[in-house]
Amino acid sequence: MPDLVTGNAAIGQSGGPTAVINQSLAGIVESLQTGLGASGQVKRIIGLRHGVRGLLKPGEDGLVDLTAIGKAKLETIAGTPSAALSSTRDKPDEAYCQKILEGCRRNDIRYFFYIGGNDSADTCRIVSEKAAAAGYGLRCFHVPKTIDNDLLENDHTPGFPSAARYVTLAHMGDALDNASLGGIKINIVMGRNAGFLTAAASLARGQASDGAAPADRPAPHLIYLPEVPFSTDAFLADVDAVYAKLGRCQIAVSEGIRDETGSEIAPKLMGSGEVDAHGNVQLSGSGALGDGLADLVKKALTPKGGKAPRVRADTFGYLQRCWPYASPVDAEEARAVGRYAAALAGKGDTSASTILVRTSHAPYRVECRRADLAAVARRTRHMPAEFIAGSNDVSAAFHDYCSPLIGELPKIARL
Amino acid sequence: MPDLVTGNAAIGQSGGPTAVINQSLAGIVESLQTGLGASGQVKRIIGLRHGVRGLLKPGEDGLVDLTAIGKAKLETIAGTPSAALSSTRDKPDEAYCQKILEGCRRNDIRYFFYIGGNDSADTCRIVSEKAAAAGYGLRCFHVPKTIDNDLLENDHTPGFPSAARYVTLAHMGDALDNASLGGIKINIVMGRNAGFLTAAASLARGQASDGAAPADRPAPHLIYLPEVPFSTDAFLADVDAVYAKLGRCQIAVSEGIRDETGSEIAPKLMGSGEVDAHGNVQLSGSGALGDGLADLVKKALTPKGGKAPRVRADTFGYLQRCWPYASPVDAEEARAVGRYAAALAGKGDTSASTILVRTSHAPYRVECRRADLAAVARRTRHMPAEFIAGSNDVSAAFHDYCSPLIGELPKIARL
C-alpha cells in the first residue's frame, strides 16, 4: 500500500500558455477522477484561477471545482489552446510560497499540481519544503510546459512541438511567398534564451542541409540563434551573399540573439525598450527587432545611387504559442505527462517533476519518468553544440531530433 | 461552332500571392488540356514566370511548358500556397502592354489568362484592346485573386476566404491567450483600402455581436476598418472602457486605418515611412503601426504614478496570405474560377473576367459568371455600409456573409 494523504487536489497553470497546456490539465483531472478520487484520498479536484494567485484569494474566489467535470467538456477543454484556468506571470519567492502553503492549508489541499516551466518547478520545490518543515502533508508535482523547450532533464517539453509546428509551417508558406516575389525576408521567432524554436524553422526545408552554403540551402537560408554570438557585420555579409546569388533570402532570427559579450541585440536596435518586472527588455509583442534588422539590411545592401532591395520583417509573436491546431504528437504527450504526474501521486510519491525521455530515435518513442524538482527548477537548457552548424545554421542532428515532434507537413511543389 | 483561334495559351500569376492562387492555375491548365488542347486549338500551354515579365524575356527564358503536366504534379501544385510560377508587382501601362502584345505574337499566344487583382484585369483589358486594334487574334481572360476581397462584381474573391480563415483562427487563439494573462492586445491585419480581412477577425467570436457594447462582445472587443474614420481619442476611450471592465482587451486593426480627412494613420505613427514604387508608404512587413498604437495606449492608460497596463501588438504580416492550410471552400472556388475562364475561351468568348456570384445565402451557393474586363479593372470595392456597425465593429450581416467562406472552426472552451 502506498503512503498517501487524504484531502483535496489543486491544479494550476503558470507562465506563457501553450497550445496543449490544457491537455496536461485534462490528463491530471481524468487520472485523479479514476485514481485517487475513486479510492477516496482526493475529495475535491480544484482548478486554480491564474495559477497560484487563485490560492491567495479568499473563499472560493480563485477556485474552480473540477471534481465532477464530464468527459465531453474535459475533451473540449483539452483541445483548446491557452490556459483554460488562466495563467499568471508571478514568480513566487519564499514569502509568496508561504502564502501558497497557507492557501493550501485553508482549502485542505494535499496534492498540488503545477503546470509550467522551470519557475513553476521551483515554486513546487519551495512550497514542498515549507510544507515538510511545517509538518503539513502536501504532495507537490511539477508538470512540464514551455514553448521554449528549455527545461533540463527533458528530451523536449510539451508545448514546444506545437509552437515548432507553427514556426515550420510559417516558414514553409513564407518561403513560397518569398520565392514568388523575391527580396529579403526576416522572421523573428520567440525564444529569449534557447534557440530550439527558431531552429525549428529549418524543418521547412523538408531535409537536413548540414554543410551546404547558405545560398545552396532550401529556405530558410540563414538561421540565427541566441546560443551563437551574433555579429552585425557577419549577418549583413551572409544576407548579401545569398541575395546576390538568388535575388531573395529568407532569414529566421531568434528574438534573443546576443553579441560576443552576451548583450542582447534587440535593445540596441530598439528606440524605446520597455523593461518588465524581471528587468528584461520586452522582446515579444513588438516588431522593433525585425524592423531594426530590416533597416540595417536596407542601408547596407542599397548600392550607391541604386535601388534598395525589398526587405520585409515579420515578428511571429503570440500566434506561435496559441495557434488552435496543435502538433498531434504534442497533444498526446502533454496529456501523458499530466496523467503520469497523477499516477506518481497515486504511488505515494511526495514531490517530483514529470519528465519526457526519448527511449528510441527510430522509430520515435518517448516515456514519462520522474525527476527531483531541484533537477528541473530554475535552470535553463540551451541548444546543445551538436544541434548547431556554424554561425548561421542548425545541424542534421537537430533535424533528426525535431522532425518526429511536429507532425505531418503538407506536400508542396513549385514550377 | 464557337468562333475560335488557334495557337498557344499563356497563364500568368500577378500581385501578392494567396494560399489558393495555384488552384486557379491548375483549373485553367486541366480545362485547357481536356478542352481546347484536346480539340487542337491550343497547341502549347505556357506558364509565365513572374507574370507578364515572362513574356518580355527572349526565347523560352520566362516560359514554363505545362502542356503535358501530369495530374499528380498538378494536384500538388494546386495545394501549394503562393504563385508556383512566381509573381510580379509590375502594373503595366500602355507602353508595357504593347511589349506584352509583342511577346504574345513572338510566342504565337492566342489565349492569355491572367490570375490577379484589379490591376491584372486592367492589363487584360489594355492588351485585349491593343490586340484588336492590331488585328491580332488574342483572347484575354482575367481570373480573380486577392486576399483584400476588393474586386467589383464579385461576391468575394478567391484568396480572401483562406486569409480570412487565418485571421479568424489567429484571433481565436490569441483571444484565449489574452484571456489567460490579461492586458491589451492589438493585432494589425492586412488590407490597405478594404476592411474585409480585418472584419473577418469578428468570426473568432463564433457568433454575431451586432449591437453589444464593446466589453460585452466576445473578443475581439474592438475592430477598426479603413472604411470608418479613425479617431485616436475615440480609440483610446474605447480601449479604456473595455480594459477597465474586463482587465483585458483584444483589438483588430486594419493596416489601412485613416482619419476623417482620409489620411492614413500609419505614416503619422511611423518613424521612417518607406515609400514604394506607387508612392504608397510601406505598411506590411513592418511592425511600426502596431507598436505606435501600443505606445499610445500605454501612455494614455497608465495612471499617474501607477503601473502601465500590459500592452502588446502583433502584426500578422505575410503569413495571412501564404499559410499552407487553405479554406476548403476557397480552394474549391479558386479551382472553379480557373476552369470557368478556360470554358469561356472554349465557347469563343474574346475577353472577360470570371466573377463569383452568390446565388443562395442559406444554404450557401455560388456560381461562376462572366463580366466585362472594364467592369472589374482598376476600381476597388470597399466594405458596404451594411457590413459595418458603428465606429468599432462589424454587423450581423457581415457575419452571415463571411461565415460560410472560412470552413469549420475548432471547438473551444474555457473554465
Contacts between the chains, C-beta under 8 A, distances in Angstrom:
chain1	res1	chain2	res2	distance
A	13	B	180	7.8
A	16	B	181	7.7
A	17	B	176	7.4
A	17	B	177	5.7
A	17	B	180	4.7
A	17	B	181	7.3
A	19	B	173	7.6
A	47	B	415	5.8
A	64	B	415	5.1
A	66	B	415	7.4
A	73	B	413	6.7
A	76	B	411	5.5
A	76	B	412	7.0
A	76	B	413	4.4
A	77	B	413	5.4
A	77	B	414	7.6
A	77	B	415	6.5
A	79	B	410	6.7
A	79	B	411	6.9
A	79	B	412	7.4
A	80	B	176	6.5
A	80	B	410	7.9
A	80	B	412	4.2
A	80	B	413	5.7
A	80	B	414	6.9
A	81	B	173	5.1
A	81	B	176	5.6
A	81	B	177	7.5
A	81	B	412	7.7
A	82	B	173	7.0
A	82	B	176	3.6
A	82	B	177	4.6
A	82	B	179	7.0
A	82	B	180	4.7
A	83	B	180	4.2
A	84	B	413	7.1
A	84	B	414	4.9
A	84	B	415	4.6
A	85	B	415	5.4
A	86	B	179	6.7
A	86	B	180	5.1
A	86	B	181	7.4
A	87	B	180	4.5
A	87	B	181	5.5
A	88	B	181	7.7
A	89	B	181	6.7
A	169	B	323	7.0
A	169	B	324	5.4
A	169	B	325	7.7
A	170	B	319	5.3
A	170	B	323	7.6
A	172	B	324	5.5
A	173	B	19	7.6
A	173	B	81	5.1
A	173	B	82	6.9
A	173	B	319	6.3
A	173	B	322	3.6
A	173	B	323	5.2
A	173	B	324	4.9
A	174	B	318	5.7
A	174	B	319	6.5
A	174	B	322	5.8
A	176	B	17	7.4
A	176	B	80	6.5
A	176	B	81	5.5
A	176	B	82	3.6
A	176	B	322	5.9
A	177	B	17	5.7
A	177	B	81	7.5
A	177	B	82	4.6
A	177	B	318	5.3
A	177	B	321	6.9
A	177	B	322	4.1
A	179	B	82	7.0
A	179	B	86	6.7
A	180	B	13	7.7
A	180	B	17	4.7
A	180	B	82	4.7
A	180	B	83	4.2
A	180	B	86	5.1
A	180	B	87	4.5
A	181	B	16	7.7
A	181	B	17	7.3
A	181	B	86	7.4
A	181	B	87	5.5
A	181	B	88	7.7
A	181	B	89	6.7
A	185	B	285	7.8
A	185	B	318	7.5
A	271	B	271	7.4
A	272	B	295	7.2
A	274	B	298	7.9
A	284	B	312	7.0
A	285	B	185	7.8
A	285	B	294	7.5
A	285	B	311	7.8
A	285	B	312	2.8
A	285	B	313	6.1
A	285	B	314	6.6
A	286	B	287	6.5
A	286	B	291	5.5
A	286	B	294	7.3
A	286	B	312	7.4
A	286	B	313	6.7
A	287	B	286	6.5
A	287	B	287	1.4
A	287	B	288	6.8
A	287	B	290	6.4
A	287	B	291	5.7
A	287	B	313	7.4
A	287	B	315	5.5
A	288	B	287	6.8
A	288	B	291	6.3
A	290	B	286	8.0
A	290	B	287	6.4
A	291	B	286	5.4
A	291	B	287	5.7
A	291	B	288	6.3
A	294	B	285	7.5
A	294	B	286	7.3
A	295	B	272	7.2
A	298	B	274	7.9
A	308	B	274	8.0
A	311	B	285	7.8
A	312	B	284	7.0
A	312	B	285	2.8
A	312	B	286	7.4
A	312	B	317	7.7
A	312	B	318	7.1
A	313	B	285	6.0
A	313	B	286	6.7
A	313	B	287	7.4
A	314	B	285	6.7
A	314	B	315	7.1
A	314	B	317	3.5
A	314	B	318	5.8
A	314	B	319	6.8
A	315	B	287	5.5
A	315	B	314	7.1
A	315	B	315	6.7
A	315	B	317	7.7
A	316	B	319	7.7
A	317	B	312	7.7
A	317	B	314	3.5
A	317	B	315	7.7
A	318	B	174	5.7
A	318	B	177	5.4
A	318	B	185	7.5
A	318	B	312	7.1
A	318	B	314	5.8
A	319	B	170	5.4
A	319	B	173	6.3
A	319	B	174	6.5
A	319	B	314	6.8
A	319	B	316	7.6
A	319	B	319	7.9
A	321	B	177	6.9
A	322	B	173	3.6
A	322	B	174	5.8
A	322	B	176	6.0
A	322	B	177	4.1
A	323	B	169	7.0
A	323	B	170	7.6
A	323	B	173	5.2
A	324	B	169	5.4
A	324	B	172	5.5
A	324	B	173	4.9
A	324	B	409	7.9
A	324	B	410	4.7
A	324	B	412	7.1
A	325	B	169	7.7
A	325	B	325	7.9
A	325	B	410	7.0
A	409	B	324	7.9
A	410	B	79	6.7
A	410	B	80	7.9
A	410	B	324	4.6
A	410	B	325	7.0
A	411	B	76	5.5
A	411	B	79	6.9
A	412	B	76	7.0
A	412	B	79	7.4
A	412	B	80	4.2
A	412	B	81	7.7
A	412	B	324	7.1
A	413	B	73	6.7
A	413	B	76	4.4
A	413	B	77	5.3
A	413	B	80	5.7
A	413	B	84	7.1
A	414	B	77	7.6
A	414	B	80	6.9
A	414	B	84	4.9
A	415	B	47	5.8
A	415	B	64	5.1
A	415	B	66	7.4
A	415	B	77	6.5
A	415	B	84	4.6
A	415	B	85	5.4
